[in-house]
Amino acid sequence: MSSLNSLSSRLAKVKESLPPSPKERETDVSLFTEQEREQVCAFVDSLPRPLDLQALNDDQLDERRHWLKLEEALYKGDMAEAEKLRKRHSVTLEQLVDRFLNLDISSIPDGKVLVDTGKCYSHVSYRDIRINYIERGKARRRIDDIWRWVEYFNG
């Protein structure tokens, strides 16, 4: 019986430590351009009601994350981040992967790590992304790292 109480106590602690589930909130469309407003409204209208994030597919989650990040950047007045997000939104995952696979990483010396603004670039990390994520169809999991590589080498 004490083990059940102990288990129950541990479960309660874990439940308390979890972040609250995301609530549906209104998007401040006044921050977006007219074209973006239309896109946001169409996207939001396409989502199931009530909003259940677990029911969304990967593309819907990516789209939602994009609009939330863009809204946050615009709200903060970070126009550089907003433009970067806008540029990224126009590129499909397949196009991004193609750009990554065609990067000229010859500027990285063999066996060395190139460090720029706290980010590391090496042949090993490039191969890791290529083999363990792209070739296995899991590129979406490393999309931010892939973008970092593409933006750094195509700058």
Contacts in CASP RR format, 6 or more apart in sequence:
PFRMAT RR
TARGET T0000
AUTHOR 0000-0000-0000
METHOD contacts of the structure
MODEL  1
MSSLNSLSSRLAKVKESLPPSPKERETDVSLFTEQEREQVCAFVDSLPRP
LDLQALNDDQLDERRHWLKLEEALYKGDMAEAEKLRKRHSVTLEQLVDRF
LNLDISSIPDGKVLVDTGKCYSHVSYRDIRINYIERGKARRRIDDIWRWV
EYFNG
22 53 0 8 1.000
24 50 0 8 1.000
24 51 0 8 1.000
27 40 0 8 1.000
27 44 0 8 1.000
27 67 0 8 1.000
27 68 0 8 1.000
27 71 0 8 1.000
28 71 0 8 1.000
28 75 0 8 1.000
29 37 0 8 1.000
29 40 0 8 1.000
29 41 0 8 1.000
31 71 0 8 1.000
31 74 0 8 1.000
31 75 0 8 1.000
32 40 0 8 1.000
32 70 0 8 1.000
32 71 0 8 1.000
32 74 0 8 1.000
36 70 0 8 1.000
40 67 0 8 1.000
43 63 0 8 1.000
43 64 0 8 1.000
43 67 0 8 1.000
46 60 0 8 1.000
47 56 0 8 1.000
47 60 0 8 1.000
47 64 0 8 1.000
48 55 0 8 1.000
48 56 0 8 1.000
53 61 0 8 1.000
53 64 0 8 1.000
56 64 0 8 1.000
58 140 0 8 1.000
62 140 0 8 1.000
62 143 0 8 1.000
66 85 0 8 1.000
66 88 0 8 1.000
66 89 0 8 1.000
69 81 0 8 1.000
69 85 0 8 1.000
70 82 0 8 1.000
70 85 0 8 1.000
70 86 0 8 1.000
70 89 0 8 1.000
73 79 0 8 1.000
73 81 0 8 1.000
73 82 0 8 1.000
73 85 0 8 1.000
74 82 0 8 1.000
84 151 0 8 1.000
88 147 0 8 1.000
91 99 0 8 1.000
93 139 0 8 1.000
93 140 0 8 1.000
93 143 0 8 1.000
96 139 0 8 1.000
96 143 0 8 1.000
96 146 0 8 1.000
96 147 0 8 1.000
96 150 0 8 1.000
97 134 0 8 1.000
97 139 0 8 1.000
97 146 0 8 1.000
99 150 0 8 1.000
99 154 0 8 1.000
100 129 0 8 1.000
100 130 0 8 1.000
100 134 0 8 1.000
100 146 0 8 1.000
100 149 0 8 1.000
100 150 0 8 1.000
101 130 0 8 1.000
101 134 0 8 1.000
103 126 0 8 1.000
103 149 0 8 1.000
103 150 0 8 1.000
103 153 0 8 1.000
103 154 0 8 1.000
104 153 0 8 1.000
105 121 0 8 1.000
105 123 0 8 1.000
105 126 0 8 1.000
105 153 0 8 1.000
107 114 0 8 1.000
107 153 0 8 1.000
108 114 0 8 1.000
108 121 0 8 1.000
108 122 0 8 1.000
108 123 0 8 1.000
108 126 0 8 1.000
110 123 0 8 1.000
111 122 0 8 1.000
111 123 0 8 1.000
111 124 0 8 1.000
112 122 0 8 1.000
113 120 0 8 1.000
113 121 0 8 1.000
113 122 0 8 1.000
114 120 0 8 1.000
114 121 0 8 1.000
114 122 0 8 1.000
115 121 0 8 1.000
116 152 0 8 1.000
119 148 0 8 1.000
119 152 0 8 1.000
121 149 0 8 1.000
121 152 0 8 1.000
126 149 0 8 1.000
129 142 0 8 1.000
129 145 0 8 1.000
129 146 0 8 1.000
129 149 0 8 1.000
132 138 0 8 1.000
133 139 0 8 1.000
133 141 0 8 1.000
133 142 0 8 1.000
134 146 0 8 1.000
139 146 0 8 1.000
END
